[in-house]
Amino acid sequence: MLTGSNPDHNDRELKVVIDNYDSEGPFEYDGDCETLDGVPFTGLVRGFHKNGVLKHEVPMLDGFPHGTRRAWHANQQLAEDCYLIRGRASGLNREWFPNGQLKRESLSRNGLSLYRKEWDEQGHLVKESVIDKSSVLYQLSLKGPDRDLVMDPSFL
């Protein structure tokens, strides 16, 4: 389901069921952002599993995912919680297995993962990585729109 308003659509509420947001729905990609009737979309996109359970919720701002994106498994267990700024992951992001066990946790800035941990379905740590602060990518991440984002120093 898609709900939201667009100034160029006279603030009408839009409701569209979208089971697979990546390949179906009322949007067009203009090479830069998602548009609706040629206008960058601002609103909330909701998709549903075939069983009617909420699948994902994505706030959009000027055609870009912007804000807290959440996704759920078909069993209603939270699958993802991710904060986005103009489509790029920023801050603490988490994913879970259908059984509720944490699958992945990362700290990102401007879409770049600064710190990442991954677990198996039994909760065993299987992968951990931290970005090298002297790398070019890390230095570039300091120049983006969320460069002033306060990071928990215990992660770095």
DAJO-V785228 format. One record per residue. PSI is psi in radians with two decimals (* if undefined). OMEGA is omega in whole degrees, -180 to 180 (none if undefined). Layout:
# DAJO-V785228
psi=PSI omega=OMEGA
psi=PSI omega=OMEGA
This chain:
# DAJO-V785228
psi=2.52 omega=177
psi=2.22 omega=174
psi=2.66 omega=179
psi=-3.10 omega=179
psi=2.72 omega=179
psi=2.24 omega=-177
psi=-0.61 omega=-179
psi=-0.04 omega=177
psi=0.46 omega=176
psi=0.63 omega=177
psi=0.44 omega=176
psi=2.57 omega=178
psi=2.32 omega=-179
psi=2.31 omega=177
psi=1.97 omega=-179
psi=2.27 omega=176
psi=2.15 omega=180
psi=1.91 omega=-179
psi=-0.59 omega=180
psi=1.62 omega=-175
psi=-0.52 omega=-177
psi=-0.46 omega=-174
psi=-0.10 omega=-179
psi=2.93 omega=174
psi=-3.13 omega=-172
psi=0.00 omega=-174
psi=2.72 omega=171
psi=2.52 omega=177
psi=2.11 omega=-175
psi=0.29 omega=-179
psi=-0.22 omega=180
psi=-0.72 omega=-176
psi=2.98 omega=178
psi=2.27 omega=180
psi=2.73 omega=174
psi=2.06 omega=-176
psi=0.66 omega=177
psi=0.04 omega=-178
psi=2.30 omega=176
psi=2.27 omega=-173
psi=2.38 omega=170
psi=2.18 omega=-179
psi=-2.76 omega=-177
psi=2.19 omega=179
psi=2.25 omega=176
psi=2.31 omega=176
psi=2.67 omega=-176
psi=2.54 omega=172
psi=2.86 omega=-180
psi=-0.43 omega=179
psi=0.08 omega=177
psi=-0.10 omega=180
psi=2.45 omega=178
psi=2.24 omega=-178
psi=-0.77 omega=178
psi=2.77 omega=179
psi=2.09 omega=-175
psi=1.97 omega=174
psi=2.45 omega=-179
psi=2.46 omega=176
psi=2.05 omega=180
psi=0.67 omega=175
psi=0.03 omega=-179
psi=2.50 omega=170
psi=2.23 omega=-174
psi=1.95 omega=-177
psi=-2.80 omega=-177
psi=2.00 omega=175
psi=2.28 omega=178
psi=2.57 omega=177
psi=2.63 omega=-179
psi=2.58 omega=173
psi=2.89 omega=-180
psi=-0.38 omega=178
psi=0.17 omega=178
psi=0.09 omega=177
psi=2.38 omega=178
psi=2.29 omega=-179
psi=-0.56 omega=-176
psi=2.52 omega=174
psi=1.95 omega=-172
psi=2.32 omega=178
psi=2.30 omega=-177
psi=2.49 omega=171
psi=1.96 omega=-177
psi=0.77 omega=175
psi=-0.05 omega=-178
psi=2.35 omega=178
psi=2.35 omega=-179
psi=2.18 omega=-180
psi=-2.77 omega=-178
psi=2.21 omega=-179
psi=2.42 omega=-177
psi=2.60 omega=174
psi=2.59 omega=-179
psi=2.66 omega=171
psi=2.84 omega=178
psi=-0.42 omega=180
psi=0.01 omega=178
psi=-0.15 omega=180
psi=2.36 omega=177
psi=2.27 omega=-178
psi=-0.77 omega=-175
psi=2.49 omega=175
psi=2.31 omega=180
psi=2.70 omega=174
psi=2.13 omega=-174
psi=2.70 omega=173
psi=2.20 omega=-179
psi=0.63 omega=178
psi=-0.07 omega=-179
psi=2.21 omega=179
psi=2.04 omega=-180
psi=-0.52 omega=-176
psi=2.42 omega=-177
psi=2.40 omega=174
psi=2.51 omega=176
psi=2.49 omega=180
psi=2.77 omega=172
psi=3.12 omega=-176
psi=-0.27 omega=178
psi=-0.02 omega=178
psi=0.19 omega=178
psi=2.27 omega=178
psi=2.19 omega=-178
psi=-0.29 omega=-178
psi=2.48 omega=177
psi=2.38 omega=179
psi=2.58 omega=177
psi=2.36 omega=-179
psi=2.54 omega=176
psi=2.07 omega=-177
psi=-0.26 omega=178
psi=-0.02 omega=-178
psi=2.70 omega=178
psi=-0.71 omega=-180
psi=-0.75 omega=179
psi=-0.78 omega=-180
psi=-0.69 omega=177
psi=-0.60 omega=-179
psi=-0.38 omega=180
psi=-0.15 omega=-174
psi=0.05 omega=-176
psi=-3.04 omega=-176
psi=-0.39 omega=180
psi=0.52 omega=-178
psi=-0.42 omega=-180
psi=0.10 omega=179
psi=2.23 omega=-179
psi=2.15 omega=-179
psi=2.51 omega=175
psi=2.02 omega=-176
psi=-0.33 omega=180
psi=-0.31 omega=179
psi=-0.39 omega=-174
psi=* omega=none
